[in-house]
Amino acid sequence: MTLQSYLFSEPKHMVSTHYRSGRVEQTWTRPMSPDHPVYVLINRSTSSAGEDFATTLQQPGRMVVVGERTRGGAHPVKFVRFTELCIEMSIPNTCSEARALDIAHEHALWELLDRPSGNGRLTGL
Protein backbone atom coordinates (compact mmCIF):
# COMPACT_ATOMS: atom_id res chain seq x y z
CA MET A 1 0.00 0.00 0.00
CA THR A 2 1.25 3.49 -0.78
CA LEU A 3 0.87 6.75 1.12
CA GLN A 4 -1.31 7.98 -1.75
CA SER A 5 -3.94 5.39 -0.76
CA TYR A 6 -5.04 7.66 2.08
CA LEU A 7 -6.10 10.25 -0.50
CA PHE A 8 -8.41 8.17 -2.72
CA SER A 9 -11.76 6.47 -2.17
CA GLU A 10 -11.23 3.95 -4.99
CA PRO A 11 -8.21 2.14 -6.51
CA LYS A 12 -6.11 4.41 -8.75
CA HIS A 13 -3.10 3.59 -10.95
CA MET A 14 -0.25 5.85 -9.85
CA VAL A 15 2.76 4.86 -11.96
CA SER A 16 4.35 2.04 -13.91
CA THR A 17 8.09 1.61 -13.37
CA HIS A 18 10.05 0.16 -16.28
CA TYR A 19 13.30 -1.58 -15.31
CA ARG A 20 16.20 -2.01 -17.69
CA SER A 21 15.68 -5.78 -17.45
CA GLY A 22 12.27 -5.33 -19.10
CA ARG A 23 10.28 -5.95 -15.92
CA VAL A 24 7.38 -3.53 -15.35
CA GLU A 25 6.04 -2.84 -11.87
CA GLN A 26 2.71 -1.05 -11.36
CA THR A 27 1.82 0.93 -8.27
CA TRP A 28 -1.87 1.21 -7.36
CA THR A 29 -3.66 2.81 -4.44
CA ARG A 30 -6.14 1.03 -2.21
CA PRO A 31 -9.45 2.65 -1.25
CA MET A 32 -8.87 4.27 2.13
CA SER A 33 -10.44 7.71 2.32
CA PRO A 34 -13.17 9.79 0.70
CA ASP A 35 -11.93 12.23 -1.91
CA HIS A 36 -11.23 15.66 -0.46
CA PRO A 37 -9.14 18.63 -1.64
CA VAL A 38 -5.37 18.12 -1.36
CA TYR A 39 -2.74 20.84 -1.65
CA VAL A 40 1.00 20.21 -1.46
CA LEU A 41 3.56 22.93 -0.87
CA ILE A 42 6.90 22.54 -2.65
CA ASN A 43 9.99 24.69 -3.17
CA ARG A 44 13.39 24.57 -4.86
CA SER A 45 14.64 22.16 -2.17
CA THR A 46 11.94 19.55 -2.92
CA SER A 47 13.55 16.51 -4.51
CA SER A 48 13.59 12.73 -4.64
CA ALA A 49 10.58 11.05 -2.98
CA GLY A 50 8.91 14.40 -2.21
CA GLU A 51 8.98 15.36 -5.85
CA ASP A 52 7.79 11.92 -6.96
CA PHE A 53 4.88 12.09 -4.49
CA ALA A 54 3.80 15.50 -5.80
CA THR A 55 4.14 14.44 -9.45
CA THR A 56 2.19 11.18 -9.20
CA LEU A 57 -0.71 12.87 -7.42
CA GLN A 58 -0.73 15.91 -9.69
CA GLN A 59 -0.97 13.86 -12.91
CA PRO A 60 -4.40 12.31 -12.23
CA GLY A 61 -5.65 15.73 -11.08
CA ARG A 62 -5.90 14.60 -7.47
CA MET A 63 -4.08 17.55 -5.96
CA VAL A 64 -2.84 21.06 -6.55
CA VAL A 65 0.88 21.73 -6.25
CA VAL A 66 1.71 25.16 -4.87
CA GLY A 67 5.15 26.74 -4.72
CA GLU A 68 8.38 26.93 -6.66
CA ARG A 69 10.00 24.71 -9.29
CA THR A 70 11.55 21.61 -7.73
CA ARG A 71 15.12 20.33 -8.06
CA GLY A 72 14.13 17.64 -10.57
CA GLY A 73 15.52 14.66 -8.70
CA ALA A 74 12.70 12.10 -8.68
CA HIS A 75 14.73 9.29 -10.22
CA PRO A 76 15.02 5.83 -8.64
CA VAL A 77 18.67 4.85 -8.61
CA LYS A 78 20.92 1.87 -8.09
CA PHE A 79 24.13 2.39 -6.12
CA VAL A 80 27.19 0.92 -7.83
CA ARG A 81 30.42 0.64 -5.84
CA PHE A 82 33.88 0.55 -7.42
CA THR A 83 35.94 -0.41 -4.38
CA GLU A 84 39.27 -0.43 -6.21
CA LEU A 85 38.69 3.24 -7.15
CA CYS A 86 37.04 4.23 -3.84
CA ILE A 87 34.02 5.48 -5.79
CA GLU A 88 30.30 4.89 -5.35
CA MET A 89 27.90 6.11 -8.04
CA SER A 90 24.14 6.38 -8.09
CA ILE A 91 22.85 5.47 -11.54
CA PRO A 92 19.19 5.94 -12.57
CA ASN A 93 17.86 2.47 -13.34
CA THR A 94 14.14 3.00 -14.01
CA CYS A 95 11.78 5.35 -15.75
CA SER A 96 8.10 5.91 -15.24
CA GLU A 97 5.19 6.47 -17.55
CA ALA A 98 5.11 10.02 -16.27
CA ARG A 99 4.91 12.61 -19.01
CA ALA A 100 8.26 14.12 -17.98
CA LEU A 101 9.86 13.69 -21.42
CA ASP A 102 6.78 14.99 -23.23
CA ILE A 103 6.65 18.01 -20.93
CA ALA A 104 10.38 18.68 -21.41
CA HIS A 105 9.95 18.57 -25.20
CA GLU A 106 6.96 20.89 -24.98
CA HIS A 107 8.86 23.40 -22.86
CA ALA A 108 11.84 23.25 -25.24
CA LEU A 109 9.58 23.96 -28.23
CA TRP A 110 7.97 26.92 -26.45
CA GLU A 111 11.44 28.27 -25.66
CA LEU A 112 12.39 28.02 -29.33
CA LEU A 113 9.17 29.72 -30.43
CA ASP A 114 9.75 32.61 -28.01
CA ARG A 115 13.30 33.24 -29.29
CA PRO A 116 13.30 35.31 -32.52
CA SER A 117 16.55 35.69 -34.49
CA GLY A 118 17.95 38.96 -35.82
CA ASN A 119 16.43 38.39 -39.29
CA GLY A 120 12.85 38.06 -38.00
CA ARG A 121 12.82 34.27 -38.35
CA LEU A 122 12.56 31.80 -35.52
CA THR A 123 15.83 30.23 -34.40
CA GLY A 124 16.28 26.55 -33.80
CA LEU A 125 13.52 25.45 -36.19
C-alpha positions in Angstrom: 0.0 0.0 0.0 1.2 3.5 -0.8 0.9 6.7 1.1 -1.3 8.0 -1.7 -3.9 5.4 -0.8 -5.0 7.7 2.1 -6.1 10.2 -0.5 -8.4 8.2 -2.7 -11.8 6.5 -2.2 -11.2 4.0 -5.0 -8.2 2.1 -6.5 -6.1 4.4 -8.8 -3.1 3.6 -10.9 -0.2 5.8 -9.9 2.8 4.9 -12.0 4.4 2.0 -13.9 8.1 1.6 -13.4 10.0 0.2 -16.3 13.3 -1.6 -15.3 16.2 -2.0 -17.7 15.7 -5.8 -17.5 12.3 -5.3 -19.1 10.3 -5.9 -15.9 7.4 -3.5 -15.4 6.0 -2.8 -11.9 2.7 -1.1 -11.4 1.8 0.9 -8.3 -1.9 1.2 -7.4 -3.7 2.8 -4.4 -6.1 1.0 -2.2 -9.5 2.6 -1.3 -8.9 4.3 2.1 -10.4 7.7 2.3 -13.2 9.8 0.7 -11.9 12.2 -1.9 -11.2 15.7 -0.5 -9.1 18.6 -1.6 -5.4 18.1 -1.4 -2.7 20.8 -1.6 1.0 20.2 -1.5 3.6 22.9 -0.9 6.9 22.5 -2.7 10.0 24.7 -3.2 13.4 24.6 -4.9 14.6 22.2 -2.2 11.9 19.6 -2.9 13.5 16.5 -4.5 13.6 12.7 -4.6 10.6 11.1 -3.0 8.9 14.4 -2.2 9.0 15.4 -5.9 7.8 11.9 -7.0 4.9 12.1 -4.5 3.8 15.5 -5.8 4.1 14.4 -9.5 2.2 11.2 -9.2 -0.7 12.9 -7.4 -0.7 15.9 -9.7 -1.0 13.9 -12.9 -4.4 12.3 -12.2 -5.6 15.7 -11.1 -5.9 14.6 -7.5 -4.1 17.5 -6.0 -2.8 21.1 -6.6 0.9 21.7 -6.2 1.7 25.2 -4.9 5.2 26.7 -4.7 8.4 26.9 -6.7 10.0 24.7 -9.3 11.6 21.6 -7.7 15.1 20.3 -8.1 14.1 17.6 -10.6 15.5 14.7 -8.7 12.7 12.1 -8.7 14.7 9.3 -10.2 15.0 5.8 -8.6 18.7 4.9 -8.6 20.9 1.9 -8.1 24.1 2.4 -6.1 27.2 0.9 -7.8 30.4 0.6 -5.8 33.9 0.6 -7.4 35.9 -0.4 -4.4 39.3 -0.4 -6.2 38.7 3.2 -7.2 37.0 4.2 -3.8 34.0 5.5 -5.8 30.3 4.9 -5.3 27.9 6.1 -8.0 24.1 6.4 -8.1 22.8 5.5 -11.5 19.2 5.9 -12.6 17.9 2.5 -13.3 14.1 3.0 -14.0 11.8 5.3 -15.7 8.1 5.9 -15.2 5.2 6.5 -17.6 5.1 10.0 -16.3 4.9 12.6 -19.0 8.3 14.1 -18.0 9.9 13.7 -21.4 6.8 15.0 -23.2 6.6 18.0 -20.9 10.4 18.7 -21.4 9.9 18.6 -25.2 7.0 20.9 -25.0 8.9 23.4 -22.9 11.8 23.3 -25.2 9.6 24.0 -28.2 8.0 26.9 -26.4 11.4 28.3 -25.7 12.4 28.0 -29.3 9.2 29.7 -30.4 9.8 32.6 -28.0 13.3 33.2 -29.3 13.3 35.3 -32.5 16.5 35.7 -34.5 17.9 39.0 -35.8 16.4 38.4 -39.3 12.9 38.1 -38.0 12.8 34.3 -38.4 12.6 31.8 -35.5 15.8 30.2 -34.4 16.3 26.5 -33.8 13.5 25.4 -36.2 
